[in-house]
Amino acid sequence: MILQAITLFFLVFLAGFIDSIAGGGGLIALPAYMFAGVPIHASIATNKLSSTIGMTASLWRYGHSGYLNRKVGIVASIFAACGTIIGSELSIRSSEHTLMVVMLFVLPVVAGYVLKNKTLTKNDDNPLPQRKTMVYVAIISLFVSGYGGFYGPGAGTFMLLGFTGIAHLSLTEAAGVGKLANYVTNIGALVVFLTHGQAIILLGIAAGFFSFLGNFLGSKRFTQNGSKIARPIILVVVALFMVKLIHDLFFV
């Protein structure tokens, strides 16, 4: 029991560290809860609680560092909340298998894009007109959060890449806006889980401390090193996601 708890808290810390930089922390944290013997639905709910607590640290640091464009962040949050609701409804009515197959082909393209773009900052000096930026941010937030509500893994990573590659936000601004959008949608999902009594409150709060610490240290590294640390971690997240997809499609 003690070994399971230590392993869980370490993996939640690691998930927070990675999630604060490039998204995708759920790929590590959720299996950690299940490994510790927490039932699947309770794992999802408790992970939402701990990750929401942890995300507060990175959101504060990005805001404090001037990475959060509030106008863009508000637009992203509104459309992300709508996307999550739509995605969740579609998930109830549809099969996730088709989306998983599609993602199996999409992920190599994402990895290729990250490998080709060595700094993830090629659009920093080429901003779009504000109205066009807002439109792209709204569309990306809606669709990526819709995906997050429908299936979930890697949504934060896809949002970061969409904001930099399509909306031409700087990497730092994309990190701040994406974190705010994810935070808002995370709170919405957490409220639903708490209403249904799925989360293990004390475990979630305890794990939240380690998630907070991971987010705090990860966001600190990001503010110091930017794309130098974000790019390799994104590739790790994509690789973990690919492993998860293959496992879910062919071995479950």
C-alpha positions in Angstrom: 0.0 0.0 0.0 2.8 2.4 0.9 4.7 1.6 -2.2 1.6 2.1 -4.3 1.0 5.5 -2.7 4.6 6.6 -3.3 4.5 5.5 -6.9 1.2 7.2 -7.5 2.3 10.5 -6.0 5.6 10.4 -7.9 3.8 9.8 -11.2 1.3 12.5 -10.5 4.2 14.9 -9.8 5.8 13.9 -13.1 2.4 14.3 -14.9 2.1 17.8 -13.5 5.6 18.7 -14.6 5.0 17.5 -18.1 1.5 18.9 -18.4 2.6 22.4 -17.4 5.0 22.5 -20.3 3.4 20.6 -23.1 0.1 19.1 -22.0 -0.6 15.4 -22.0 0.0 14.8 -18.2 -3.2 12.7 -18.1 -1.4 10.0 -20.1 0.8 9.4 -17.1 -1.5 10.3 -14.2 -4.6 8.3 -15.1 -2.8 5.0 -15.5 -1.1 5.7 -12.2 -4.4 5.9 -10.4 -5.5 2.7 -12.0 -2.2 1.0 -11.1 -2.8 2.0 -7.5 -6.1 0.1 -7.6 -8.5 3.0 -8.0 -11.6 2.0 -10.2 -11.6 3.6 -13.7 -14.4 6.1 -13.2 -13.0 7.1 -9.8 -9.6 7.4 -11.4 -10.8 9.8 -14.0 -12.7 11.9 -11.4 -9.9 11.9 -8.9 -7.3 12.8 -11.5 -9.5 15.8 -12.5 -9.4 17.0 -8.9 -5.7 16.6 -8.5 -4.8 18.0 -11.9 -7.1 21.1 -11.3 -5.3 21.8 -8.1 -1.9 21.4 -9.8 -2.9 23.4 -12.8 -3.4 26.4 -10.6 0.4 26.7 -10.1 1.3 26.8 -13.8 -1.7 29.1 -14.6 -0.5 31.5 -11.9 3.1 31.4 -13.1 2.2 32.0 -16.8 0.0 34.9 -15.8 2.6 36.3 -13.5 5.2 36.0 -16.3 3.0 38.0 -18.8 2.3 34.9 -21.0 -1.5 35.2 -20.7 -3.2 37.4 -23.2 -6.5 37.9 -21.3 -8.6 38.8 -24.3 -7.5 35.8 -26.3 -7.7 33.7 -23.2 -11.3 34.6 -22.6 -12.3 33.7 -26.2 -10.4 30.4 -25.9 -12.0 29.5 -22.6 -15.6 30.2 -23.8 -15.2 28.1 -26.9 -13.3 25.4 -25.1 -16.1 25.1 -22.6 -18.6 24.7 -25.4 -16.4 22.2 -27.2 -16.1 20.1 -24.0 -19.9 19.9 -23.7 -20.4 19.0 -27.3 -17.6 16.4 -27.2 -19.0 14.8 -24.1 -22.4 14.5 -25.6 -21.0 13.0 -28.8 -19.0 10.6 -26.7 -22.2 9.2 -25.2 -23.8 8.7 -28.6 -20.8 7.5 -30.6 -18.1 4.9 -30.7 -14.6 6.1 -29.7 -13.0 3.3 -31.9 -13.3 5.4 -35.1 -11.7 8.4 -33.5 -8.9 6.2 -32.1 -8.1 4.8 -35.6 -8.1 8.4 -37.0 -5.7 9.5 -34.3 -3.4 6.6 -35.1 -2.8 8.2 -38.5 -2.8 11.8 -37.2 -0.1 11.3 -34.5 2.8 10.6 -36.9 1.9 13.8 -38.8 2.0 15.7 -35.5 5.4 14.1 -34.6 6.7 15.0 -38.1 5.6 18.6 -37.7 7.3 18.9 -34.3 10.5 17.3 -35.6 10.5 19.6 -38.6 9.9 22.7 -36.6 13.0 22.7 -34.4 12.0 25.6 -32.2 8.2 25.8 -32.3 8.7 29.6 -32.5 8.8 30.1 -36.3 5.6 32.3 -36.1 6.7 34.5 -33.2 7.7 37.3 -35.5 4.8 36.8 -37.9 1.6 37.5 -35.9 -1.8 37.5 -37.6 -4.3 40.4 -37.5 -6.1 40.3 -34.1 -9.5 39.5 -35.5 -8.0 36.6 -37.5 -6.1 35.4 -34.4 -9.3 35.4 -32.4 -11.2 33.4 -35.0 -8.5 30.8 -35.2 -8.1 30.5 -31.5 -11.9 30.1 -31.2 -12.0 27.3 -33.8 -9.0 25.5 -32.3 -10.3 25.7 -28.8 -13.7 24.5 -29.9 -12.4 21.5 -31.9 -9.6 20.5 -29.6 -11.8 20.7 -26.5 -14.5 18.8 -28.3 -11.9 16.1 -28.9 -11.0 16.3 -25.2 -14.6 15.8 -24.2 -15.0 13.0 -26.7 -11.8 11.1 -26.0 -9.3 13.2 -24.2 -5.6 12.3 -24.2 -3.2 14.9 -25.5 -5.7 17.7 -25.9 -3.4 20.2 -24.2 -0.6 19.3 -26.5 -2.8 19.6 -29.6 -4.0 23.0 -28.4 -0.5 24.3 -27.9 0.5 23.2 -31.4 -2.6 24.6 -32.9 -2.1 28.0 -31.2 1.5 28.3 -32.4 1.2 26.7 -35.8 -2.2 28.0 -37.0 -3.1 31.0 -34.9 0.5 32.2 -34.9 0.6 32.9 -31.1 4.1 32.9 -29.6 5.0 29.7 -27.8 4.8 31.5 -24.4 1.4 33.1 -25.2 0.1 29.8 -26.5 1.1 28.1 -23.3 -0.7 30.7 -21.2 -3.9 30.8 -23.2 -4.0 27.1 -23.6 -3.5 26.6 -19.8 -6.4 29.0 -19.1 -8.7 27.2 -21.6 -7.8 23.8 -20.1 -8.3 25.0 -16.6 -11.8 26.3 -17.3 -12.8 23.1 -19.0 -11.2 21.0 -16.3 -13.2 22.8 -13.6 -16.4 22.1 -15.6 -15.7 18.4 -15.8 -14.7 18.3 -12.2 -18.0 19.8 -11.1 -19.8 17.1 -13.0 -17.8 14.4 -11.4 -18.2 15.8 -7.9 -21.9 16.1 -8.4 -22.0 12.4 -9.2 -19.8 11.6 -6.2 -17.1 9.8 -8.3 -14.0 11.5 -7.0 -12.1 10.2 -3.9 -11.7 13.6 -2.3 -8.9 13.0 0.2 -6.8 11.1 -2.3 -7.4 13.8 -4.9 -6.3 16.6 -2.5 -3.2 14.7 -1.4 -2.2 13.9 -5.0 -3.1 17.5 -5.9 -0.2 18.7 -3.7 2.2 16.7 -5.8 0.6 17.8 -9.0 0.9 21.4 -7.8 4.6 20.9 -7.1 5.1 19.3 -10.5 3.2 22.1 -12.3 5.1 24.8 -10.3 8.6 23.4 -11.2 7.6 22.5 -14.8 6.2 26.0 -15.5 9.4 27.5 -14.0 11.5 25.4 -16.4 9.3 26.5 -19.3 9.7 30.2 -18.4 13.5 29.7 -18.4 14.0 27.4 -21.4 10.9 27.8 -23.6 10.9 25.7 -26.7 14.2 23.9 -25.8 12.3 21.9 -23.2 8.8 22.0 -24.7 9.8 20.3 -28.0 11.3 17.1 -26.6 8.5 16.8 -24.1 5.9 17.1 -26.8 7.6 14.3 -28.7 7.5 12.1 -25.5 3.8 12.9 -25.0 3.0 12.0 -28.7 5.0 8.7 -28.3 3.1 7.8 -25.1 -0.2 8.6 -26.8 0.8 6.3 -29.7 1.5 3.5 -27.3 -1.8 4.0 -25.5 -3.7 4.0 -28.8 -2.1 0.8 -30.0 -2.8 -0.8 -26.6 -6.4 0.3 -26.5 -7.1 -0.7 -30.2 -5.4 -4.1 -30.3 -4.9 -5.4 -26.7 -8.1 -4.4 -24.9 
